[in-house]
């Protein structure tokens, strides 16, 4: 995988959960950010990096982001940027200056334009609560709108990269972003001009292998992918993706998942192995994207997959197996079988529909309507 990759991308949460319970998190958290960066880059020497997106655990306490829109820099972002820069990533002056202000930044790497956004301040769990409600923290929405306008005007594609995805989480079907920020974000990425420049949106946070759908996707909109995690804390096997893309169009073509099974004996080294290839695993998605004559996965192809998943047959079984990366999970119990009673079939279909509905980006009220 390393020999074939152009760059390595990390979507946040360098640090373990409950950082505030560690001794001296003001020292421990930056040190861990540096250690994780070193571990990854040392195993992929010479490879370009797209590091810096901060997760909800990458601060002195969970979901903490002190909003300093009216200040030239943010003290925590300055500290995190200095750590990353000192460890050989985020070394470009213009990138670092943007990062020190709002922790968002544009990066040109591997023939792609990556718009790395901050998401923790949008979370329903964001602290300090007293700062919730600012229309555009750090001016990030204005920045994103401008970057997409420039990309659309020059017929370039970009990827948006963040930690917490907009919409709901699929465990308890509760919203992740505050509703006002979901609306502001959708107004941008669903814009009929701006949204056409977005070839992919990549997020983490949920510890599960999923996708999301825009309610009203502009023509040619790319997929929204939510990657599982290295940490198995929420009952998943560790995994990562090797993504195939076209550098001339910016289109995501496919990806391969690699994973390691846990638990392992104490001190044992995880044995990484190939898991699945996106297009091979999901014929409905492959047939949709392959029949268009334009390489690249788009939202319309993921919509075709979602319709097939609703049936609960072979592709649902595949999806459920990889949802938690070969770890037993509730989705596996919702596969349809010929021997299901009418009541069982109705129940399973309703639960599948509920899950798939939660994958469309919305707020809580819209989901429950």
Secondary structure as UniProt FT lines:
FT   HELIX           2..4
FT   STRAND          7..9
FT   HELIX           19..21
FT   TURN            23..24
FT   HELIX           25..43
FT   TURN            45..46
FT   STRAND          48..50
FT   TURN            56..57
FT   TURN            62..63
FT   TURN            69..70
FT   HELIX           75..86
FT   TURN            87..88
FT   HELIX           93..102
FT   STRAND          105..109
FT   TURN            110..111
FT   STRAND          112..116
FT   HELIX           120..122
FT   TURN            124..125
FT   HELIX           129..131
FT   TURN            132..133
FT   TURN            135..136
FT   HELIX           137..139
FT   HELIX           140..153
FT   TURN            154..155
FT   STRAND          158..161
FT   TURN            170..172
FT   HELIX           179..189
FT   TURN            192..193
FT   HELIX           194..197
FT   STRAND          198..203
FT   STRAND          210..213
FT   TURN            215..216
FT   TURN            219..220
FT   STRAND          222..226
FT   TURN            233..235
FT   STRAND          238..245
FT   TURN            247..249
FT   STRAND          252..260
FT   TURN            266..267
FT   STRAND          273..277
FT   HELIX           278..281
FT   HELIX           283..290
FT   TURN            291..292
FT   HELIX           299..309
FT   TURN            310..312
FT   HELIX           314..323
FT   TURN            324..325
FT   HELIX           330..334
FT   TURN            338..339
FT   HELIX           342..358
FT   HELIX           364..368
//
